[in-house]
Amino acid sequence: MDLQLRGKTAFISGSTRGIGAAIASTLAAEGARVIVNGRSEQAVGRAVAELRRAHPDAPHDGIAADFADPASVERLLAEFGDVDILVNNVGLFGLTSFESVSDDEWSHLLEVNLMSGVRLSRHVLPSMLERGWGRVLFVSSESGVDVPADMIHYGVTKAAMIALGNGLAKRTRGTAVTVNTILGGPSYSDGVAAVVESIAAEQSAPVEAVKASIIGRNHTTLLERFIDPAEIASMAAYLASPLASATNGAAVRVDGGVLTGML
């Protein structure tokens, strides 16, 4: 299927690895020009080089910025102009008891997970509305709907992201601009892989056995395995395309069946 993305420019926050990198690669494969982002120049350089090697038909680029630092974000915004597709993907997560999370940690997570999307969307949405076409995507999580007891701070930021996307969509009435949110499920990203490999090493157990054990604790997953980042990227590419013109203000599940309710 041709997603009609050739000639479009996309910016993906937090896209040097994991889900963000998968989205960047998928959009590039569909012909979009991609601007990747990471915290370090080295990581961004590697990601850009890989995109240019694998998908040489567009002048892919990258910008380093740390979304925990508003000044760094301001420099980033000054570097890129209009984009057709914005994917708000950057995010932090961690297993922590509610009582042990300090105010500073709450502020840090909100700054990266929520305010990154606020600042980027505020920058690109007016020009999208003026041009009459654009796509804003938020990569949220099923944890924003069913908040885990050991990741309350993370779940709250993801719930706020869903609310942000829902509100912004209402500003696009009568245009070909859409704002949608992806509710991802347990994904085998680089961060998760590192944790699994660490546990496997400590237990002298095979990595695949540890993966199966961890996902097996989640009795609601219908997929019964971790989601591959490429599976989330496929949905992102569709929602970013002109083919998804009738999907707006939606929170679309790519959660492997973790959320089992009808709504």
N, C-alpha and C positions, 0 to 999 in steps of 0.2 A: 504494500500500500504506500502510495506517495503522500507524505504528510504535508507537502507544499511549504516546506521550510527553507528552501533554497533562496538565498538573498536576505534572510532574516538575521538579525544580530541578537545574540543572547548573552546575558551576564548571569553567572551562577555563583553565589557566595559559598565559600567553603567547598571548593571543587577540585582540590588537588588529590583527593583520595576518597574512598568510600562511595556513598550514594551520590554525592556531588560530582565526583569524577565520572561515575557511570552515566549521570544525566548529561554531562558535558560531552562525553563520547557519543552517546546516542543522538544528541542534537546535531553534532558535527557530521555523523554518518548520514543524517537526513539533509545535509547541505547547508545548515546554518553556520554562520560565523560565530565562534564561541569566545567569550572572554572569561577566563578562569580566575579564581581568587584563592589565596591562601595567606597565612601569616608571614611566611618567609619568602624572600626572593628566590632562594634555591628551589624550594618546593614548587613555586609557580613556574619557574624556568623549566623544570623537568616536565611538568604537566603540559606546558605549551609545546615543548619539543615533541612530546608523545602525540599530541593532537595533530600537529603539523605533519608528523611522519605517517600517522594512520589515515589522516583525512586531509590531503594536501590541496583540496579544491578551494579552500577559503583561508583568508589571512587571520588565523586564530591568534589570540593575544592573551595577556594576563596582567593582573594588577595585584600586588601584595598589599594587604591591609589587615590590621588586627581589629576585629569588631568590638573588642573590649575597650578600645581607645577611641573616643569620639573624634579626636583630632586626626587620627589615622583614617577614619571613615571620611572625614571632610576632604582629605587629600585624595582619597579614592574617587569620590564623587566629582572632584574637579578634573579627573583624568579621563573619564569616559563621558561621551555625549549621550545622544539619544540611543536607546536600545528598544528592540521590538518585544523582547522576552526577558522578563526578570524572574529568576528562580531564587527565592529566599530559602536557602538550604542550611546555612551555617548554624551550628548548635553544639552545646555542651550537654553531657549527661553524666550521671554517676549514682551509684547506690549509696544512700546516706540516710541515717535516721533523721526524722523531722527535728528532734530536739537538738541535734548536733550541728544543724545548719545555721551559721551566723548571719547577721544582717548583711555583712559584706559579701558573703557567698550568694545570698539571695540577689543582691544588687548586681553581682557579676553575671549570674545566669540570666537575669532579666535583660541586662545590657546586651549580651551576645545573642540570646535566643529570640528575644522580642524586639528590642530597639533596633537591631540590625535591619529587620524587615520594615519597621516604621520609617527609618531614615532612607533606605533604598527606595521604598515605594513612594514616599513623599517626593523623592527626586525625579522618578521616571513617570509617575502616573499622569501629571498634568500634560506632558508632551504627548503621551499616548492618547489621552482624551482629545487633545487638539488635532492630532493626526487622524483620529477616528479608528485606530487599530492598535491592539497591544495585548500582551498576556502577562499577568502577574501570577506566579505560583508560590505557594507556601508549602514547604515540606514539614508537616507536623507529624503527629504520632497518635496511635490509638491510646497512648498514655494520657493524651489530652482529653479523652472522653472517659476512660476508665483509669483514674489516677492511681498508680501503685503506691502502697503504703511506704515503701522504702525509696521512693523517688518523687515525693510530693512536690519538691521545688521544681523539678524537671516537668512533671505533669502540669503544674500550674502555668509555666511558661508556654507549654504547647497548647493548653486550653486558650490562653490569651492570643496565641497566634491564630487559632481557628476563628476567634471573635474578630480579630483584626481583618482577616480575609473576608469574612462575612460582611462587615461594615463597609469595607472598601468597594466590594462588588456593587453595593447600592448606589455608588457614585458613577457607575458606568452605564446607567440606564440610557437606552436609545443609541448606543454606540456599538462598535465591534471590538471593544475592549472587554476582556473578561478577567475575573480574579477568582481563583480556585485554590483549594487546599487539599493536599494528599495526606491521608492518615496512614502512615507506614506502620508496619508491624515489626516483630522481632527479625532484624536483618543481620546478615553476616557481613558487617562492615569491617573495615580495618581495625577499628577500636575494639569491637566485639571479638574479632579473631585474635587480637593480642591477649585479651583476657582469657579466652579459651585455651590458647597455647600455653599461657602461664600456669593455669590450673592443671593442664595435662602434664606439664613438666613437674610440678610439685607432687602430683599423684602418681607419676610414672605410668600414666595411662595414655592410650591412643587418643589423638585429637578428635577423631570421629566419634569415639565413645563418649567423650566429655560433651561434645556438641549435642548428641542425642539425649544425654542425661539432662542438660540444661533446658532444652526445648521441651523435653518430656514433662518437666514440672509445670508447664503451662497447659493445663488440661483442656483449654478451650480452643487451641489452635486446630483448625480443620486441615491445614496444610501438613502439620506434623513434621515440619522441618523449618530451619531458618529461611527467610526470604533472601534471594540473591539481589544485590543492589540493582542489577540490570532489570529486574522485574519492576521495580519502582520507577526506574528510568524510562521504561516503555510507556508507562502511564503518563509520566511527566511530558514526554515528547508528544503524545496524543493531545493532552490538554493545552500544550503550547501551540498547537497547529490550528490552521483555519478550519479543519474538520470538526473541531470541538466548539463551534460557534454557538451552539445552543446550551452549553454547559457553563453556567456562571453562578457564582456565590455558593458553589457546592463544596462539601467535604467528602472527597472520594476515597473509599477504603482500598488500600493495597496492603492489607494486614494479615493475609493468610487465614482469615476466618477467626481471628481472635475476638473481634466484636461480633457476637452472634445474635444480637437483637435485630428486629426488623427495621428499626430506624437508626 
